[in-house]
Amino acid sequence: MESPNRMTQSAEKSAQLGKHDWLEAATQALIQGGVEQVQITALARQLNITRGSFYWHFENREALLDAVIDHWQSRNTGVILEALSTPQSLDQGLLALFAVWVDRQQFDPLLDQAVRDWGRRSDKVKHVLRAEDDARVSAIARFLTRFGFTADQGFIRARVIYFTQLSFYALGVNDPYANRLRYLDTYFQCFIGRDAEPAAKNAFAAQQLELKQ
């Protein structure tokens, strides 16, 4: 039987932890060990709290897993949509997209890959993944058509841009900072058929240098 002090400490701990803490613990478990590791008892032990406190925030494990998917959608698709929503030029938009993809504080590639691995075992998650990939490609395609590409050109170029980045994550490619800048014009040539505008490229270089410091 738990001592009164132990029970008080547990109650205080439960009051301090919120839904976000459970969601963050579940997300990290998914990243580190796959969906099988997202278990209520194991998460409660990790958080040093009683299992019963979980049910203040989630109805069951399935509700927690749905929240993880919602978090992934909001974070990793949300930042792409936001990056493409305000740029006033084609170059600014593409570089804003590149900046999101190389900044793990914005786009979380480990979470993206963990959800993709989960989707290989779950038809439900596979369908969500397909819809999110389509939404991301569509957002890039719409952006490209704003700046003169036809619908077909925008769609195919968007696929090339997006699938190239997914392959970087899947293969663990991590170009050094100097290479990112060195290859920038070549990527622009491949993606939109010309070099990047110097002013936009310089602004991107300054931003990336600041992030490195």
C-alpha positions, 0 to 999 in steps of 0.5 A: 500500500502506498504511503500518504506521502507517496500518494500526495506526491503522485497527485501533485505530479499528476496535476503538473502534467498535462495532455501535452506531456503524454503526447510528447512522450508518446511521440518520442516513443514512436520515433525511438521504437515504433508504434508498439512502444506507445503503451500507456503503462510504459509511458506512465512509468517514464513520466513517473506518474500513475497509469490512471492519470492518463485517462484524465486526458485520453479515453484510451490508447487509440485516442492517444495514437490519433493525437500523435497523428494530429500532431504530426499533421499539424507540425510537418504539413503545417510548416510547409503550408505556412512557408508557401503562403506569404512569399512574394516571389518564386525564389523566396517561396522555394528558399522558404521551403528549403529553410523549413526542411533543413530546420529540425525545429520546424520540420521533424524528419524523424517523426515523419519517418516514424509515421511512414514506418507505422503506415506500413503496418496500418491501413488507417495510417497509410491512408492518412499518409497518402492524403498528407503527401498529396496535400503537400505536393498540391501546396507546392504545385499551387505555389508554382502555378502562381508564378507562371507554371502550367498545372501539369508543370507545377504538379510534376515539378512539385513531385520532383521537389517533394520526393527528392526531399523525402529521399534525403530523409529516408537515406539519411543524407545530410549535406554540410552547410557549405554544400547546401549553398554550393548546390543551390543554383543547380537545384534551382536549375533542376526544379525551375529551370534557372539559377536562384536570384542573387538577392534571395540566395544571399538572404537564404545564406545569411539565414542559414549561417545565423541558424548555425551559430 
